[in-house]
């Protein structure tokens, strides 16, 4: 069996020694204890939270809640409100005492007592708790894949109510037991969509609405994916379970089926079904934000998000934005101002001076959502309003969706009706990201939509299905004066054409290392930007082993960026891509003193760009100027931590 207490190795740089006061929690404790010593530790995090509230209203020093190693399984989310804040300028610090392995916070039920369902094909089954529904299943701390069958798009013909299976070779699918509970999944250039089957008539798949109608309008859709890397599957039918790591959950019979590697005994594996969609909610109000609070050394794991299996499906648009309306529409533009956001498994809104340090997000559905729109915040979260938030020293791996999402996408995110809604001064630094986006692959490691004064620095990103770092949102449509492109689409019949700038400005993207991105999609960049972001600098990043299409990609509306002192080594794409044309507002970009490899920049300087002093080189990294070798060596997490954390291989050695 996998020992989950030793899955992630944590950095110790942010951890502090045990302090004299405060509370203790342990898997061997008791909620009847006082919690004041290690020998009288409390058992649950919830009991410790209630106890702490009685002790933190008038702090004279930082207050620690020390959490011993082990797995703390939740039956409901932990909700931190203003009464859980620090006081008198001192912090409340929830800290795992094991600075190497941390402490696990899980919403999972371990599945045991496996027997063979089909021994010849090595398919196992096990009972699960009655009425448990989950879009996710984890085996040995990795995402299992729902049973799926690859389809050619030519094998389906669009009908008024769904699709006809026209290919005789795959018409057997329409007669599989349980097909009416299946789904279609479409991966396009920048979207990853799910559409739910309602019923089957002969060879016709009758699809549920609104997932059907709303998934065939707009761009990069089910029926018209853009560019390459498009793929289509039937999923979630027992009869197509035939590949290693596939599973099927029969929610009616409360049985899960799974196919492991040959020779693997499922009774020796760590298999978990999640029971909650959210683990942790940090939810203040604009009048009383949660403040001066730290979570240090926790491994967040085992959540689900079940909405995609409903009639809504998942009408993906890009980087966690989706159409979540229950109404059917034929007018994609009318919904553009009203996109939803995929919720995080850990959520924070209306907060100030909040830190998430060390630990990990792994074997989990959602990532970390900070200052997202209200629709992405579970009760009592109000959305937005995040100020001075630090996310540092963490590992994001095996997430279902976007590891980190900062900011919202609706009107109050970019033109707040209350200034306390502004997201500002968010720092994301020294984190590691790889192999994520298993449910929705159209995600970046880090997305910042609309913030002021935020920093993304010294992160290590590799094996990314879509872009590495995504900065900005709205495609220029919400910027001052609007966008001629979106005016031509009729957008401003459904939202204002704003005359004032958005809150996106004064950003820094520096010292990050990003490699092997775009493994499952196409229209992306190692660093990808949207919309006007005045006084935003992109510098000293090492962007390498990037197959396509661009290391630096300034998409629609990108303005106000300065790209300098970066190393840009792309294989088959542009080192600089500028989506500039007469109706777009992209332009006024300053790009200089970069060392570049790959095709020359895409775009021209006719839109006010200033591109100069960039050096093309064709050798290996040892032929870079020493200054630029140093940029690559010092990008990502500190060199002293790379051997003890899961850092990627570097293209240069140290000085």
C-alpha positions as CSV (number, residue, x, y, z in Angstrom):
1,X,0.0,0.0,0.0
2,X,1.2,3.5,-0.7
3,X,2.2,5.4,2.4
4,X,0.6,8.8,1.7
5,X,2.4,10.4,4.6
6,X,5.6,10.3,2.5
7,X,4.4,11.3,-1.0
8,X,5.5,14.9,-1.0
9,X,8.8,16.3,0.2
10,X,8.3,19.8,1.6
11,X,10.6,22.7,1.7
12,X,11.6,23.8,5.2
13,X,12.6,27.3,4.3
14,X,9.2,28.8,5.4
15,X,8.7,26.7,8.5
16,X,9.5,27.8,12.0
17,X,10.3,26.0,15.2
18,X,7.6,25.1,17.7
19,X,6.6,28.1,19.8
20,X,5.8,28.1,23.5
21,X,2.0,28.6,23.5
22,X,-1.0,27.5,21.9
23,X,-2.8,24.4,20.6
24,X,-2.0,20.9,19.4
25,X,-3.8,18.5,17.2
26,X,-3.0,14.8,16.6
27,X,-4.6,11.7,15.0
28,X,-4.1,10.1,18.4
29,X,-5.7,13.0,20.3
30,X,-9.1,13.5,21.8
31,X,-11.6,16.3,21.3
32,X,-12.4,16.0,25.0
33,X,-8.8,17.1,25.8
34,X,-7.7,20.7,26.4
35,X,-5.3,20.7,23.4
36,X,-2.7,22.8,25.3
37,X,0.2,20.3,25.1
38,X,1.3,17.5,22.8
39,X,0.2,15.0,25.4
40,X,-3.3,16.5,25.6
41,X,-3.8,17.1,21.9
42,X,-7.2,17.5,20.2
43,X,-8.3,15.0,17.6
44,X,-9.9,17.1,14.8
45,X,-9.1,20.3,13.1
46,X,-12.7,21.5,13.7
47,X,-12.3,21.1,17.4
48,X,-9.0,23.0,17.3
49,X,-10.6,25.8,15.4
50,X,-13.4,26.2,17.9
51,X,-10.9,26.1,20.8
52,X,-8.6,28.7,19.1
53,X,-11.4,31.2,18.7
54,X,-11.6,31.5,22.5
55,X,-7.8,32.3,22.7
56,X,-7.0,34.7,19.8
57,X,-9.1,37.8,20.3
58,X,-6.3,39.7,22.1
59,X,-3.0,38.3,21.0
60,X,0.3,39.4,22.4
61,X,2.3,37.2,20.0
62,X,1.7,34.9,17.1
63,X,-0.6,32.0,17.9
64,X,0.2,28.5,16.6
65,X,-2.1,25.5,16.1
66,X,0.4,22.7,15.7
67,X,-0.9,19.8,13.6
68,X,0.9,16.4,14.0
69,X,1.5,14.1,11.0
70,X,-1.4,12.0,9.7
71,X,-4.5,12.3,7.6
72,X,-7.4,14.4,8.8
73,X,-10.5,13.4,7.0
74,X,-13.3,16.0,6.7
75,X,-17.0,15.3,6.5
76,X,-17.7,19.0,5.8
77,X,-15.5,21.9,4.7
78,X,-13.5,23.8,7.3
79,X,-14.8,27.4,7.2
80,X,-12.5,30.2,8.5
81,X,-14.2,33.5,9.1
82,X,-13.2,36.9,10.5
83,X,-13.4,35.5,14.1
84,X,-10.5,33.1,13.1
85,X,-8.2,36.0,12.3
86,X,-5.1,37.2,14.2
87,X,-5.3,40.3,16.4
88,X,-3.1,43.2,17.5
89,X,-0.9,42.7,14.4
90,X,-0.1,39.1,15.3
91,X,-0.9,36.1,13.2
92,X,-2.8,32.8,13.7
93,X,-0.6,30.1,12.2
94,X,-1.8,26.6,11.5
95,X,1.3,24.6,11.1
96,X,2.1,21.0,10.4
97,X,4.8,19.9,12.8
98,X,6.4,17.5,10.4
99,X,8.4,19.9,8.2
100,X,9.2,17.1,5.6
101,X,6.0,15.3,5.1
102,X,3.4,17.8,6.5
103,X,-0.1,16.8,7.4
104,X,-2.9,15.6,5.1
105,X,-6.3,17.2,4.8
106,X,-8.6,14.8,2.9
107,X,-12.3,14.5,1.9
108,X,-11.9,10.9,0.8
109,X,-13.2,7.5,1.7
110,X,-10.8,4.7,1.3
111,X,-12.2,1.9,-0.8
112,X,-11.3,-1.7,0.3
113,X,-12.4,-5.3,0.0
114,X,-11.8,-5.6,-3.8
115,X,-12.8,-8.7,-5.7
116,X,-12.5,-9.6,-9.4
117,X,-15.2,-8.5,-11.7
118,X,-13.5,-9.9,-14.8
119,X,-10.4,-11.8,-13.9
120,X,-9.4,-12.5,-17.5
121,X,-9.2,-8.8,-18.2
122,X,-8.0,-7.8,-14.8
123,X,-11.0,-5.7,-13.9
124,X,-11.8,-5.4,-10.2
125,X,-14.8,-4.1,-8.3
126,X,-15.6,-2.9,-4.8
127,X,-18.6,-1.6,-2.9
128,X,-18.7,2.1,-2.0
129,X,-20.8,4.0,0.5
130,X,-24.5,4.2,-0.6
131,X,-25.5,7.3,-2.5
132,X,-21.9,8.5,-2.9
133,X,-21.5,10.4,-6.2
134,X,-18.2,11.5,-7.6
135,X,-16.8,12.6,-10.9
136,X,-13.3,11.6,-9.5
137,X,-11.5,8.6,-8.2
138,X,-7.9,8.4,-7.0
139,X,-5.6,5.4,-6.9
140,X,-2.2,5.7,-5.2
141,X,-2.6,9.5,-5.1
142,X,-3.1,9.8,-8.9
143,X,-6.2,10.5,-10.9
144,X,-7.9,7.5,-12.4
145,X,-9.4,8.0,-15.8
146,X,-13.1,7.5,-16.4
147,X,-13.7,4.6,-18.8
148,X,-13.4,6.0,-22.3
149,X,-13.5,5.1,-26.0
150,X,-11.8,7.2,-28.6
151,X,-14.0,8.4,-31.5
152,X,-13.4,10.0,-34.8
153,X,-15.5,13.1,-35.3
154,X,-16.5,11.7,-38.7
155,X,-18.3,8.9,-36.9
156,X,-20.9,11.3,-35.5
157,X,-23.4,13.3,-37.5
158,X,-25.0,16.4,-35.8
159,X,-28.7,16.2,-35.4
160,X,-31.3,18.5,-33.9
161,X,-31.1,16.8,-30.5
162,X,-27.6,15.3,-30.5
163,X,-25.6,13.0,-32.7
164,X,-26.2,10.0,-34.9
165,X,-23.5,7.3,-34.8
166,X,-23.0,6.9,-38.6
167,X,-20.0,4.6,-38.5
168,X,-21.1,0.9,-38.5
169,X,-17.9,0.0,-36.7
170,X,-18.8,1.9,-33.6
171,X,-22.6,1.6,-33.6
172,X,-22.3,-1.1,-31.0
173,X,-21.7,1.7,-28.5
174,X,-25.4,2.7,-28.7
175,X,-26.4,-0.7,-27.4
176,X,-24.1,-0.9,-24.4
177,X,-25.8,-1.2,-21.1
178,X,-25.7,2.2,-19.2
179,X,-24.9,4.2,-22.3
180,X,-27.7,6.6,-21.3
181,X,-25.5,7.6,-18.3
182,X,-22.4,8.3,-20.5
183,X,-20.9,11.5,-21.7
184,X,-19.0,12.8,-24.7
185,X,-15.8,14.6,-24.1
186,X,-14.1,16.9,-26.6
187,X,-10.6,18.3,-26.4
188,X,-10.0,21.2,-28.8
189,X,-7.2,23.8,-29.2
190,X,-7.9,25.6,-26.0
191,X,-11.0,23.9,-24.5
192,X,-11.9,20.6,-22.8
193,X,-15.7,20.1,-22.9
194,X,-18.2,17.5,-21.5
195,X,-21.6,16.8,-22.9
196,X,-24.1,14.5,-21.1
197,X,-26.2,11.8,-22.8
198,X,-29.9,11.9,-21.9
199,X,-31.1,8.8,-23.8
200,X,-30.4,6.6,-26.9
201,X,-32.8,5.8,-29.7
202,X,-31.4,3.3,-32.2
203,X,-28.1,4.9,-33.2
204,X,-29.0,8.4,-32.1
205,X,-27.5,9.9,-29.0
206,X,-30.0,12.3,-27.5
207,X,-28.0,14.8,-25.5
208,X,-29.1,16.6,-22.4
209,X,-29.5,20.4,-22.5
210,X,-28.1,22.9,-21.9
211,X,-24.8,20.9,-22.2
212,X,-25.7,20.1,-25.9
213,X,-26.8,23.4,-27.3
214,X,-24.4,25.5,-25.3
215,X,-21.4,23.3,-26.3
216,X,-22.0,23.8,-30.0
217,X,-21.9,27.6,-30.1
218,X,-19.0,29.9,-29.8
219,X,-15.4,29.0,-30.6
220,X,-13.3,25.8,-30.4
221,X,-16.6,23.8,-29.9
222,X,-17.7,20.2,-29.9
223,X,-18.5,20.3,-33.6
224,X,-15.9,22.8,-34.8
225,X,-12.6,22.5,-32.8
226,X,-9.9,24.9,-33.7
227,X,-6.5,23.9,-35.1
228,X,-4.9,20.6,-34.1
229,X,-4.8,18.5,-31.0
230,X,-8.6,17.9,-31.2
231,X,-9.9,14.6,-29.7
232,X,-13.2,13.1,-28.9
233,X,-14.3,10.3,-26.5
234,X,-17.3,8.5,-25.1
235,X,-16.8,8.2,-21.4
236,X,-18.4,6.7,-18.2
237,X,-19.8,3.4,-19.5
238,X,-18.8,0.1,-18.0
239,X,-18.7,-1.7,-21.3
240,X,-15.8,0.4,-22.6
241,X,-13.6,-0.1,-19.5
242,X,-10.6,-1.8,-21.1
243,X,-7.4,0.2,-20.3
244,X,-5.1,0.4,-17.4
245,X,-6.1,3.1,-14.8
246,X,-9.7,3.3,-16.1
247,X,-12.6,3.2,-13.7
248,X,-16.4,3.3,-13.7
249,X,-18.5,4.3,-10.8
250,X,-22.0,2.8,-10.8
251,X,-23.7,5.3,-8.5
252,X,-27.0,3.4,-8.5
253,X,-25.5,0.1,-7.4
254,X,-22.8,1.7,-5.3
255,X,-20.0,-0.2,-6.9
256,X,-16.8,1.0,-8.4
257,X,-14.8,-0.9,-11.1
258,X,-11.1,-0.4,-11.9
259,X,-8.5,-1.9,-14.1
260,X,-4.9,-1.8,-12.6
261,X,-1.7,-2.9,-14.2
262,X,-1.2,-6.6,-14.7
263,X,-0.2,-8.4,-11.6
264,X,-1.5,-5.7,-9.2
265,X,-3.7,-6.7,-6.3
266,X,-6.2,-3.9,-5.7
267,X,-6.3,-4.8,-2.0
268,X,-2.7,-3.6,-1.8
269,X,-3.5,-0.2,-3.3
270,X,-4.6,3.1,-1.8
271,X,-7.9,3.8,-3.6
272,X,-10.1,6.8,-2.5
273,X,-13.4,8.2,-3.5
274,X,-13.9,11.8,-2.6
275,X,-17.0,13.0,-0.7
276,X,-16.7,16.8,-0.7
277,X,-16.1,19.4,-3.4
278,X,-14.3,21.9,-1.1
279,X,-11.9,21.3,1.8
280,X,-11.2,24.8,3.1
281,X,-13.1,28.1,2.8
282,X,-11.5,31.2,4.0
283,X,-14.4,33.6,3.9
284,X,-14.5,37.1,5.3
285,X,-16.8,40.0,4.5
286,X,-15.8,43.3,3.0
287,X,-16.5,44.9,6.3
288,X,-14.6,42.3,8.3
289,X,-12.1,40.4,6.1
290,X,-10.3,37.4,7.4
291,X,-6.8,38.6,8.2
292,X,-3.4,37.6,9.5
293,X,-3.9,33.9,9.0
294,X,-1.4,31.3,7.8
295,X,-1.7,27.7,6.7
296,X,1.7,26.0,6.7
297,X,2.7,22.5,5.6
298,X,-0.7,21.0,4.6
299,X,-1.3,18.5,1.8
300,X,-4.8,19.1,0.4
301,X,-6.3,16.0,-1.3
302,X,-9.3,14.0,-2.3
303,X,-12.1,16.3,-3.6
304,X,-14.5,16.1,-6.5
305,X,-16.6,18.5,-8.6
306,X,-19.7,16.8,-9.8
307,X,-21.4,19.5,-11.9
308,X,-19.9,18.3,-15.2
309,X,-21.8,15.0,-14.9
310,X,-25.1,16.9,-14.7
311,X,-27.3,18.2,-17.6
312,X,-25.0,21.3,-17.5
313,X,-22.0,19.3,-18.6
314,X,-19.0,21.5,-18.9
315,X,-19.1,24.2,-21.5
316,X,-15.5,25.2,-21.4
317,X,-14.2,28.5,-22.7
318,X,-10.6,28.6,-21.4
319,X,-8.5,28.5,-18.2
320,X,-11.4,27.6,-15.9
321,X,-14.0,30.0,-17.4
322,X,-17.2,28.2,-18.6
323,X,-20.8,28.8,-19.5
324,X,-22.7,27.7,-16.4
325,X,-26.2,29.0,-17.2
326,X,-29.1,26.5,-17.0
327,X,-30.7,28.2,-20.0
328,X,-30.2,27.2,-23.6
329,X,-28.9,30.0,-25.9
330,X,-27.9,30.4,-29.5
331,X,-26.1,33.7,-28.9
332,X,-22.7,33.0,-27.5
333,X,-21.8,36.7,-27.3
334,X,-24.7,37.4,-25.0
335,X,-23.1,35.2,-22.4
336,X,-19.5,36.5,-22.7
337,X,-19.9,38.9,-19.7
338,X,-21.4,36.1,-17.5
339,X,-19.0,33.3,-17.6
340,X,-18.6,31.1,-14.5
341,X,-15.4,29.9,-12.9
342,X,-14.5,26.4,-11.8
343,X,-14.4,26.4,-8.0
344,X,-11.2,25.7,-6.1
345,X,-10.9,22.9,-3.5
346,X,-9.4,25.6,-1.2
347,X,-11.1,29.0,-1.5
348,X,-10.3,32.5,-0.1
349,X,-12.2,35.7,-0.6
350,X,-12.5,38.9,1.4
351,X,-9.1,38.3,3.0
352,X,-6.1,40.3,4.0
353,X,-2.6,39.2,4.9
354,X,-3.3,35.5,4.2
355,X,-0.5,32.9,3.5
356,X,-0.5,29.4,2.1
357,X,3.0,28.0,2.7
358,X,4.6,24.6,1.8
359,X,2.5,21.5,1.5
360,X,0.8,20.3,-1.7
361,X,-2.3,20.0,-3.8
362,X,-2.4,16.5,-5.1
363,X,-5.0,13.9,-6.0
364,X,-7.6,16.6,-5.9
365,X,-10.2,18.1,-8.2
366,X,-9.9,21.8,-7.8
367,X,-6.9,23.9,-7.0
368,X,-6.5,27.0,-4.9
369,X,-8.9,29.8,-5.7
370,X,-8.1,33.3,-4.4
371,X,-10.4,36.3,-4.9
372,X,-12.6,34.5,-7.5
373,X,-16.1,35.5,-8.5
374,X,-18.9,34.7,-6.0
375,X,-20.2,31.9,-8.2
376,X,-16.9,30.1,-7.6
377,X,-17.1,30.5,-3.8
378,X,-19.0,28.1,-1.6
379,X,-21.1,29.6,1.2
380,X,-20.3,31.8,3.1
381,X,-17.7,33.1,0.6
382,X,-18.6,36.4,-0.9
383,X,-16.0,36.4,-3.7
384,X,-13.2,38.8,-4.7
385,X,-11.6,41.1,-2.1
386,X,-8.2,39.4,-1.7
387,X,-5.3,41.6,-0.6
388,X,-1.7,40.7,0.4
389,X,-1.9,37.0,-0.2
390,X,1.2,34.8,-0.3
391,X,1.4,31.4,-1.9
392,X,4.8,30.0,-1.5
393,X,6.9,26.8,-1.3
394,X,4.1,24.5,-2.5
395,X,3.7,21.6,-4.9
396,X,0.8,21.3,-7.4
397,X,0.5,17.9,-9.0
398,X,-2.3,15.6,-10.1
399,X,-4.9,18.3,-9.9
400,X,-8.1,18.0,-11.9
401,X,-8.3,21.6,-12.9
402,X,-6.2,24.8,-12.7
403,X,-3.7,24.7,-9.8
404,X,-4.0,28.4,-8.9
405,X,-6.7,30.8,-10.0
406,X,-6.5,34.4,-8.8
407,X,-9.2,36.9,-9.5
408,X,-12.6,36.8,-11.2
409,X,-13.9,37.3,-14.7
410,X,-17.2,39.2,-14.2
411,X,-17.8,42.9,-14.0
412,X,-17.0,43.4,-10.3
413,X,-13.6,41.7,-10.8
414,X,-12.4,44.3,-13.4
415,X,-14.6,47.3,-12.6
416,X,-15.6,46.8,-8.9
417,X,-18.8,48.4,-7.6
418,X,-17.1,48.5,-4.2
419,X,-13.3,49.2,-4.0
420,X,-13.0,46.6,-1.3
421,X,-13.6,44.0,-4.0
422,X,-10.3,44.8,-5.6
423,X,-7.8,41.9,-5.7
424,X,-4.3,43.3,-5.0
425,X,-0.8,42.4,-4.0
426,X,-0.9,38.6,-4.5
427,X,2.4,36.9,-4.6
428,X,3.0,33.4,-6.0
429,X,6.6,32.3,-5.5
430,X,8.8,29.3,-5.3
431,X,6.1,26.7,-6.1
432,X,6.4,23.6,-8.3
433,X,3.8,22.6,-10.9
434,X,3.8,19.6,-13.1
435,X,1.3,17.0,-14.5
436,X,-1.9,18.7,-13.7
437,X,-5.3,19.4,-15.4
438,X,-6.5,15.8,-15.5
439,X,-10.2,16.7,-15.7
440,X,-10.0,20.0,-17.6
441,X,-6.7,20.1,-19.5
442,X,-7.2,23.6,-20.8
443,X,-5.6,25.3,-17.8
444,X,-2.5,27.1,-16.9
445,X,-0.4,26.4,-13.8
446,X,-1.2,29.9,-12.6
447,X,-4.0,32.2,-13.8
448,X,-4.2,35.9,-12.7
449,X,-7.3,37.6,-14.3
450,X,-7.6,41.1,-12.8
451,X,-5.3,42.2,-10.0
452,X,-3.2,45.2,-9.0
453,X,0.5,44.9,-7.9
454,X,0.8,41.1,-8.1
455,X,3.9,39.0,-8.5
456,X,4.6,35.6,-10.0
457,X,8.2,34.8,-9.3
458,X,10.6,31.8,-9.2
459,X,8.1,29.1,-9.9
460,X,9.0,25.8,-11.6
461,X,6.4,24.7,-14.2
462,X,6.8,21.6,-16.5
463,X,4.7,19.1,-18.4
464,X,1.9,21.6,-18.7
465,X,-1.1,20.6,-20.8
466,X,-1.8,24.2,-21.9
467,X,-0.1,27.4,-21.0
468,X,2.4,27.9,-18.2
469,X,1.5,31.3,-16.7
470,X,-1.7,33.1,-17.8
471,X,-2.0,36.8,-17.1
472,X,-5.1,38.9,-17.8
473,X,-8.6,38.1,-19.1
474,X,-11.3,39.5,-21.2
475,X,-9.5,39.6,-24.6
476,X,-9.4,43.4,-24.4
477,X,-13.2,43.7,-24.3
478,X,-13.3,45.3,-20.8
479,X,-10.4,47.7,-21.3
480,X,-11.0,51.5,-21.5
481,X,-12.7,52.3,-24.8
482,X,-13.6,48.7,-25.5
483,X,-12.4,46.5,-28.3
484,X,-13.4,47.0,-32.0
485,X,-13.3,43.2,-32.4
486,X,-15.9,42.7,-29.7
487,X,-18.0,45.7,-30.8
488,X,-18.2,44.0,-34.2
489,X,-19.5,40.9,-32.5
490,X,-22.2,42.9,-30.7
491,X,-20.9,42.4,-27.2
492,X,-21.7,45.9,-26.0
493,X,-25.4,45.2,-26.3
494,X,-24.9,43.0,-23.3
495,X,-22.4,44.9,-21.2
496,X,-21.0,48.4,-20.9
497,X,-18.2,49.7,-23.1
498,X,-16.1,50.8,-20.2
499,X,-14.4,54.2,-20.3
500,X,-12.1,53.5,-17.4
501,X,-9.2,51.0,-17.0
502,X,-9.6,47.6,-15.3
503,X,-7.8,46.8,-12.1
504,X,-5.1,44.9,-14.0
505,X,-1.8,46.7,-13.7
506,X,1.6,46.9,-12.0
507,X,2.4,43.2,-12.4
508,X,5.7,41.3,-12.3
509,X,6.4,37.9,-13.8
510,X,10.0,37.2,-13.1
511,X,12.5,34.4,-12.5
512,X,10.2,31.5,-13.5
513,X,11.3,28.4,-15.4
514,X,8.8,26.8,-17.7
515,X,9.3,23.8,-20.0
516,X,7.4,21.3,-22.1
517,X,4.1,23.2,-22.1
518,X,1.2,22.7,-24.5
519,X,1.3,18.9,-24.3
520,X,-2.5,18.5,-25.0
521,X,-3.5,21.8,-26.6
522,X,-2.2,24.3,-29.1
523,X,-3.1,28.0,-28.9
524,X,-1.0,28.9,-25.8
525,X,2.3,30.2,-24.6
526,X,4.8,29.5,-21.8
527,X,3.7,33.0,-20.7
528,X,0.3,34.0,-22.1
529,X,-1.3,37.4,-21.7
530,X,-4.6,39.0,-22.4
531,X,-5.8,42.6,-22.2
532,X,-4.2,45.9,-21.0
533,X,-1.9,45.6,-18.0
534,X,0.0,48.9,-17.6
535,X,3.5,48.8,-16.1
536,X,3.7,45.0,-16.1
537,X,7.2,43.4,-16.5
538,X,8.1,40.0,-17.8
539,X,11.8,39.4,-17.2
540,X,14.5,36.9,-16.3
541,X,12.4,33.9,-17.1
542,X,13.8,30.7,-18.6
543,X,11.3,29.4,-21.2
544,X,12.7,26.3,-22.8
545,X,11.9,22.9,-24.4
546,X,8.7,24.5,-25.7
547,X,7.4,22.7,-28.8
548,X,4.8,25.2,-29.9
549,X,3.6,27.8,-30.5
550,X,5.3,30.6,-28.5
551,X,7.3,31.2,-25.4
552,X,5.9,34.7,-25.1
553,X,2.4,35.0,-26.4
554,X,0.5,38.3,-26.2
555,X,-3.0,37.5,-27.3
556,X,-6.0,39.8,-27.9
557,X,-5.9,43.2,-26.1
558,X,-2.4,42.7,-24.6
559,X,-0.9,46.2,-24.0
560,X,1.5,47.7,-21.5
561,X,3.9,44.8,-21.1
562,X,7.7,44.9,-21.1
563,X,9.5,41.7,-22.0
564,X,13.2,41.8,-21.3
565,X,16.2,39.7,-20.2
566,X,14.3,36.4,-20.9
567,X,15.7,33.2,-22.4
568,X,13.2,32.0,-25.0
569,X,14.0,28.6,-26.6
570,X,11.1,27.2,-28.6
571,X,11.3,24.3,-31.0
572,X,8.7,24.7,-33.6
573,X,6.9,27.9,-32.8
574,X,7.5,31.6,-32.5
575,X,9.5,32.9,-29.6
576,X,7.3,36.0,-29.6
577,X,3.6,35.8,-30.8
578,X,1.6,39.0,-31.0
579,X,-2.1,38.6,-31.9
580,X,-2.2,42.0,-33.7
581,X,-4.7,43.0,-36.4
582,X,-6.8,46.0,-37.2
583,X,-9.8,45.2,-34.9
584,X,-7.7,44.0,-31.9
585,X,-6.3,46.3,-29.4
586,X,-3.0,44.4,-29.0
587,X,0.0,46.6,-29.2
588,X,2.3,49.1,-27.4
589,X,4.5,46.2,-26.3
590,X,8.2,46.6,-25.4
591,X,10.4,43.6,-26.1
592,X,14.1,43.9,-25.7
593,X,17.4,42.2,-24.6
594,X,16.0,38.7,-24.8
595,X,18.1,35.7,-26.0
596,X,15.9,33.7,-28.3
597,X,15.8,30.5,-30.3
598,X,13.2,29.3,-32.7
599,X,11.3,31.2,-35.4
600,X,11.4,34.9,-35.5
601,X,8.6,36.9,-33.8
602,X,5.1,36.8,-35.2
603,X,3.6,40.2,-35.8
604,X,4.8,43.6,-36.8
605,X,5.6,46.9,-35.1
606,X,2.8,48.8,-36.8
607,X,0.7,48.7,-33.6
608,X,3.1,50.7,-31.5
609,X,5.5,47.9,-30.4
610,X,9.2,48.5,-29.7
611,X,11.1,45.3,-30.4
612,X,14.9,45.7,-30.3
613,X,18.2,44.3,-29.0
614,X,17.1,40.6,-29.0
615,X,19.8,38.1,-29.7
616,X,19.1,34.9,-31.7
617,X,21.4,31.9,-30.9
618,X,21.4,28.4,-32.3
619,X,23.7,26.5,-30.0
620,X,23.0,24.7,-26.7
621,X,22.6,26.6,-23.4
622,X,26.3,26.6,-22.8
623,X,26.7,29.1,-25.6
624,X,24.4,31.6,-24.0
625,X,26.0,34.7,-22.6
626,X,26.9,34.1,-19.0
627,X,24.3,36.6,-17.8
628,X,21.5,34.6,-19.5
629,X,22.9,31.3,-18.3
630,X,22.6,32.8,-14.8
631,X,19.0,33.8,-15.4
632,X,18.2,30.2,-16.2
633,X,20.2,28.8,-13.3
634,X,18.5,31.0,-10.8
635,X,15.0,30.8,-12.3
636,X,12.6,28.6,-10.4
637,X,13.0,27.5,-6.8
638,X,16.3,28.2,-5.0
639,X,19.2,25.9,-6.1
640,X,19.7,24.7,-2.5
641,X,16.2,23.2,-2.5
642,X,16.1,21.4,-5.8
643,X,17.6,18.1,-4.7
644,X,15.0,17.8,-1.8
645,X,12.0,18.9,-3.9
646,X,10.6,17.7,-7.2
647,X,12.3,20.3,-9.3
648,X,12.6,19.8,-13.1
649,X,15.9,19.2,-14.8
650,X,17.7,22.4,-15.7
651,X,19.3,23.2,-19.0
652,X,22.3,24.9,-17.3
653,X,24.6,24.0,-14.5
654,X,25.5,26.4,-11.7
655,X,28.2,29.1,-11.8
